[in-house]
């Protein structure tokens, strides 16, 4: 039960770094924060906001530059060890030992924390049962799915009963079903053990489960309130509109984002949910196309996006610039409405005769284990195709076979008209690939990275020079051409990876969780780029754990335990599941749970 007592008190907290040879970096700038005992408190913000720095300061792993910081009644500056004795901390990359079993990992962390052996059996049984891991105590941690690893990490963090639990984005890279299970556990811990939890998260639906939400951006605290209190900031500004017949939802969304009257837009439930202060949602783009928007309930994410836009615009205005949805005027912000209007011409979405990927009866086995079982599908030219599934479902294995990175055990697999089993190298010439983790050379500049990868693709020198200039302009990297990749913000690293993958103008672009770890504003820009590429005829294959991004796909397939569960357009899948108004998180969970229930009966 929550009390008025605080487990974290922060006043004027500042943290600055002084990188060698570089300017001072202020990660946190006079931050105030209060976390009440017995509550779930969320910290949200885009990539680079300062969330991890704040978490590490609270744990006493680094010292503040200025301000006061009191945790569980102790001054962290003076009594860091006393604080660490009273809290448990699960960082983004928790240190599980993959060559040890579940039970051995639990025992190791109990040894590290000095948990008496007499207390372990009851504590372990309770935690493992809560996490659904009681049947897997003898399994190596390295053999667990991503969701199970996160739950084991949480169990190891809680081998002792702390006064305060700190979680730094515990569900990044975890599927919706596993995310829901993890949050059920957290809420149970708060209810049963009166645990105080301070969690940073990239998911607004998770933040909405908390009693208090703090919004951090570029080291500054923008706002804090209850989820309902923050959401009220966007009430009366939200609308939804259905795209014209034959127009993909992502095309309408991209066009709305280019309209100066629109603050944010995102596909939801087959429509586009957008934010505007224009009366009755009568945005010029919609009026010209005879489209009528209907009022929509505000969401926490809407308030979050409004806060980010306001902060971005305020920062730009502080530099004497005039901004338009965060874009400086003069940065080609004129005539956006006219350009957007042209985008709404109906285009076929993945229904053309050109087949870029053909998969028939695909099987992949690792010893006796079948990772992918007899899967068949096609992907058409210019289609955005989503490859989805829970952790351990087989989607990554399927994805790697499509890219030519992993040979199939049996079945037929054709990419860009080339049989991958016979001519994998030839097929790769038609493929662009963006990995989940930034995989370019961080010490090289933007321009040097592009030169290097252009050379790998075998582009002639004159052609390469022209292509580098073209992709830098397309992805707004020209002003950063001489900047080392390591110093780029997350969104710009992702742009650089995209630019490198598209240097040789591939027919097919493979994207492996490309938006993991980048901020919401960068995600919107990313999907506008994908929409433009698809319209130009590039075929896109994407994996993602952000289920709202499945709304951007022309078609998607969902796998589980190596089996293909469903394949089709999002609208068709909704009708099939009799959930016409559900979001993709609900659809995904319903499909996977239904399949598992049916499997349990057979």
N, C-alpha and C positions, 0 to 999 in steps of 0.2 A: 504494500500500500504506500502510495506517495505521501511525503510529508513536506513541510516547508523548509526542512533542512537541505542544504546544498552539499553535493559530493564534489562538485567542481565550481570554483569561483574564479573568474578571470576578469581583470580590469586593466585596460590600456596595454594589453599584451602586444609586444612588438618583437619580431624576429627578423634580423638582417643577416645576409651572407655577403662575404667579400671574396668572390672568386679571384684567383690569381690572374692578373692581367686584364680583368674585366671590371665593369662598374659595379657598385654596390647593388645587391638585389634585396628588396624588401619583400619577404614572403608573407609576413603578417604585420598589419599596420593599425595599432591601437584598437585591438579587438576586445570587446566585452562579451561575456558569456556566463550563463549560470545553468547548471544541470542539477535538477532536484533528485533527492533520494527516492528510490523505488519507482522511477519512471524510465520509459524509453524516450530518449532524446536524439533527434536526427540532425546531422550536419550535411547539407547539400551544397553543391557548387560545381562548376565546370572543371575540366582538367587544368591543373596549375593554379587553382584557387587558393591553395594553402591548407587544405584539409589534412593531409598527411603530416605536414609540419606541426600543425596544432596538436594532432594526436601524439606525436613524438615528444612535444613539450610537456603534455599532460602526464606522460609516463616517466618524465625525468630523464629521457634518453638524450636530450639536448637542453641547453640553457637558454632562457629568453634574453633578448637584448635589452628590453625594458618592460615595465609593467609588473603586476602582481599575479601570482598563480597559486591558488590553494586547492589541494586535492585531498579528499577524505580528511580534512582538518589539518593537513600539514602544508607548510610552505615548501614547494617543490625545489626552490633554489637551495634551501638549507637542509632539507630532509628527504632527498630523492629516494634513498633506500627504504625509508619508512613508507613512502608512497608505494613503491614497487612491491613491498610486502603485502599490501592491502588490495592490489588490483590485478586483473588479468588482461592481457593485450593480445589480440589476434591481428597481425599486420596483413597487408594484401597478399604477400607471399609467405604463408605460414610454413615453418620448417619441419614438415613431416619427413620421416626417414623411410624412403620407399622400399628399402630392402628389409625393413622390419614389419612384422604383422601389426594388425590393429591393436591387439593386446600388448605387444611389446612397445609400441609407441606410447600407449597410455602409461605403462609402467615407467618408461624413461622419463616422461614429463612429471610423473609423481615423484620420482627420485630427485629430479632437478628442483622441485618445489618443496621437498622435505615432507611429503604427505606420509604420515605413519601407516605402516602396512595394515594395521588393524582396521583402519578407516577405508581402505581401498576397495574391498569387495563390494560393500554396499554402495559406495559412491560410483564406482565403475558400472555396476549393474544398472543403476538409476540412469546414468548418462547414456550408456549404450542403448538401453531400451528407448529412451526419449529420442535418440537420433536414428532409431531403426537399424542399428549396427550389431545387435546382439548375436545375429547368425553369422557374422563375418569376422569374429575375433581372431581366427587363424589365417585370414587372408592378408597377403602382403599389401601394404599401403599403395605401392606402385600399381597394383592390379585393380584398384578401386576406380569407379567413375569420378568425374569432376565433382559432382554433387556430393558423393559419399566422402570424397577427400575433404571437402569443406566442412562437412558435419563431423568428421573425425578431428579436424583441426580445432573446431569449437569444443569438442569433448576434451581434447588434450589441454586446451586453454582453461577448462573448468575443472580439472582434476582436484583443485582445491576450491573452496567456496569463497569467492572474493567479495569485497564490498562494492567494487565497481568493475564492470566489464567494458573494455574499449574494443570496438570492431572497426577496422579500416576497410571499407568496401568489401564485405565478406562474400558477396554474391556475384562479383564480376566474373563473367565467363561461365556462369551457372544457368542451366535451363530453368524455365518458369516453374515446372513441377518441383524441382529441388529447391528453388528460391522460396516457394510457398511453404515447403516442409521446414526449411531452416527458420523462417519467421514464426511458424507455429511453435517451434521449440523455444525461441526467444521470448515470445509472449507467455509461454508456460513457465519459463524460468522467472520472469518478472512476477507472475501471479503467485507461484508456489514458494519461491525463495526470497521474494521482495528484492530481487536483484536490481541494481541501478545500471542502465546500459546507455552508453554514448556511442552512436554508430554513424559513420559516414557512408553515404550511398549515392549511386548514380541513378537510382530508380525512384521516381516520385510516388509510385504506388506503395513502396516500402516506407518512405517518409510519412505517408498519410496514416500509417499504422501507429505512429509515435504520438506522444502527448505534446511535445514541443518540437519545432523545426527552426533551425538557424540556417540562413542563406549567406554563403561566403563567396566572394568573387574578387580575384586579384588582391588577396590579402585583406580585404575590407569586409566587415559584416554589414550586409545590405538590409537585413530585416530579420526579425524572429517573432513567432507567434504560434498559436495552435494551428494545425493543418486547416481547420475551418476558417480561422481568422485570416490566414494568408490567402486562402482561396477567394475570400470575399473581395479582394483587390481586383479580381478579374470578372466579378459578377456583372452581367449586363453588357459585357463586351464580346461575348463568345457566340459564334454562329456555326451552323453546318449547312453544307450545300452539296448536292449530288452532281457528278460530272455529266455533261451531255452524252447522249448515246454514242458509243464508239470511241469515247475519249477515256484514256486510262486515268485513274484517280491521281496518280503521281504527276501527270501532266497538268491537271487543274491545280494541284497543290503547288507545283513549281511556278506556274503563272501567277498565282495569288501572292506568293512570296515576293515576286517582282513588282507587285502593286504597292505604291507608296502609302496607301491607306491601311495596309495590312501589317500588323505587328508580328504575327506568327501564323503558320498553317501546317497541318499535319493530317495525313489520311487516317480516318477512324471509321470502322464499320462500313466500308464501301463508300463513304462520303469524305468530304474535307472539312475538318474542324479548324476554324480560324478565329483570330482576335482582331477586332477593329473598333474604333470609336465612332465610325460612320453610322448615322441613325439607320436602324432597321437592317444593318448589314448590307446596305446598297452600295457595294464597291463598284467602281466604274467598270472593271473587267466583267463582272457578273451581269451588270445592266446591259452592256453591249451584246452579250450572248444570250440575253433573255432568261438568265438563271436567277432564281429567288432563294435567298438564304433564310433559314429558320433559326430562331434563338436556341441556344444550347446552354446546358448547365456548365458553369465554370469548373475547372479541375485545378488541383494543386499545381500541376505542370504549367497551366496557363499563367498563374501568378508568378511562378518561377521564371518563365520566359519574359514576362513583362518587366520583372526586376532586372534581369540581365540586359535587356534592351535599353532600359532607362539608364543603367549604370554605364553601359558602353557609349551611349549617346552623350551622357553627362561628361564622361572622361574626354570624349572628342571635343565637345564644346568648350571644355576647360583649356584645350589647346588652341581655341579660336577657330574651330572648324564647324561647319554646318553639316549635320548628318541626316541621312534618310535610312531608317531602319538599321542604323549602325554602319551604313556605307557613306563615306564622305562624298558630298556633291562635287562633281568634277571627275569622280572615278567611274565615269560612264553610267551615272544614275539617271540620265535623262531618257525619255522615250521608253521607259520600262513597260508602261501599260500597252503601248502599241506593239512592242515585241511580244509581250505576254499574250495579247489577243491572237497573234498569228499562231501561237503554240497550240491553241485549242482546236485546230483542224483535226477531225477524226482520223485516227491511224489504226491499222490492224495491230493488235498486240499479241504477237507470238502465234498467229494463225496463218502465216505465209507458207508457201510450198518449200522454201529453203530450210532444210534440216541441218543444223550445225553440229548437233550432238545426237548420236544414236546409241542407246544402251539396250541390250537384249540379254536377258537371263544371266545378269552379272553376278558372279560369286567370288568372294574372297575369304579364304580360310587361313588361319594361323595355327598350324598343327591340327588339333581336333576341334578348335574353336572356329565357328562360322561368324565372321564379322558382318558380312553382307550376303544375303540369301536371295538368289534368283530375282534380281531387281531389273525392271524394264521401264524405259521412258524415252521421250524425245525432247529436244530443246530446239526451238526455231530461231532463225536469223532475227536479230533485233529484239529478242525476248529477254525480260528480266525474270530469272528463274531462281526461286528460293529453295535451298536444301536445308531442311530443319529437322530437329529431333532432340530428345533429351541427351544429357551426357552419357556416352557409352552406347549410343544408338546405332553407330556405324556410319554416320554422315561424314565424319572426317576421313574415314577410310574410303568411302565413295568419292569424296572430293579429291583425294590424292590420286586415285585411279584415273579420274577424269583429266587431271592435270598431267598425267604421264609420270607421276612421281612414284607410283607403286604399281607393280604388275598385277593383273587380275588372275585368279585361280582358274576360272573358266568363264565362258560367255563371250559376247561380242561387244566391242566398244569402239565407236568411230567418232573422231573429233575433227571438225573441218574437212570431212570427207576422207580422212586418213585412218586406217586401221591401227589403233594404238599397240596392238599385240605384234604388229609386223614392222611399223615405222614410227616409233615413239619420237625420235629426234626430229623427223620431218613434221610431225604434228605440232611439236613445241614451237615451231617457227610461226604458227598462227595463233599462239596463246600469249596473253599477258597475265601476270600473276602478282597479287598483292597479299603478302602474308599477314597473319593476325598481329605479329609483333614486328615492329619497325626493323627491317633487315638490310637497310642501306648502310653505307660507311659513314659513321657519325663524325669522323675527323675530317672528312672531305667536305667541301662546300657544296651548295646546291648544284652549281654549274659542273663541278668536278664529278659529282655522282652521275649526272646525266651523261657526261662525256664517257665515263667508264662503262655504263650500262649500254649506251649506244654502240660502243666498240664491241661489247659482247654479242649484241644482236647483229653485228656485221654490217652496219650502215656505212656507206661511203662518206668520206669526210665532209664534202659539200652538202650532201643530203642531211647528214647528222647535224651540222651547224644550223640549218634551216629548221629541222625538227625540234631541236633544243629551244630555239627562240619561240617556236609555235607553242610547245607544251608549257613553257614558263609563262607565257602570256595567258594561255587558257586556264591555268591553275593559279594565276596571280602570284607567281614566284619571281617575277622579273626584278622587283626591288630587293629581293633576298638572295640574288644569284651568288654573291660572294660570302654568304653567311654559312658557317659550319653547320652541318645537319644536326649536331648534338645540341645546338642552342636554339633550334626551332621549337615553337609551341607545338603541342600535340596535333592540332588541326593542320598545321603546315607540314609536319612530318608526313601525315597521311596524304596531303596533296603531292608532296615530292614522290612518295611511293607510287601514287597513281600516275604521275607524269612519267616516271621511269618505266612503268609497265606498258605505257601506251606509245613509247618512242617509235616502235617499229610498226605502228598501226595494226595491231592484231585484230583478227576477226572475232576472237572470243576473249573475254576478260574474266578471270577467276578472282573472287574476292573472299578471303577467309576472315570472317568477323572483322571487317575493315573499320567499323566505328567503335570498337571496344576501346575505352579509355580516352575518347575525344569528347569535347564538350557539346552540349545540345545545339548551339549555334553552328558549330562546325559540321555536325551531322546533317543539319538542314541544307547547308551549302553542298555537302557531299552528294546528297540525293538529287539536288538540282543538276549536278554534273553527270550523274548516272542517267537521269532522264534525258539529257541532251545526247549522251553517247548512244543510248538505245535508239533514239530518233534518227541518229545517223547510221544505224545498221549494225552497231556493235552488240554482240550477244553477251549477256551478263549472267554469270552463275555466282550466287552469293550464299554464304552461310552466316547466320546471325543468331544471337541469343536475345536481342531486342525484338520481341514479338510484334511490336508496333511496326517494325520495318518490313514484316511480311506483307503489310498492306500495300507496299510499293511494288510488289511482285505481280507480274502478269499471271504466273502460275507458281505453285509451290508443291513440294512433296515433303511429307513427314515420315520419318523412319523411327523404329524402336526395335531394339534387339536384332538389328540387321534386316528387319522386314519392312517393306514399304506399306504404310498404313493408309495413306490417302494421297491423291495426286489431282490437282485441278486449280481453277481460279479461286481466290478467296471468297468471292460471292457464291460460287457453286458449292464450296465446302460448307459455308454457313447454312445454305438451304438443306444440304444433305444431313447436317447435324441438328436441324430444326432450331437454330440459334441465330435468327436473322439480324439481331441487333448487338450480338456479342462482340467484344474486342478479341484480338488475336490471342491474347494470353488465355482467355476463357476457352476459346476454340481449341488451342493447342492442348491444354490440360484435359479437356473433355475427350478429345480423340485418343490421347495416350492412356488415360484411365480406362476408357471403354475397352480398348484393345487388351489391356492387362487383365481386366476383369474377365473378359471372354477367354483369354489364355489360361487363367486360373481354373476355369470350369472344365477345360478339356484335358 
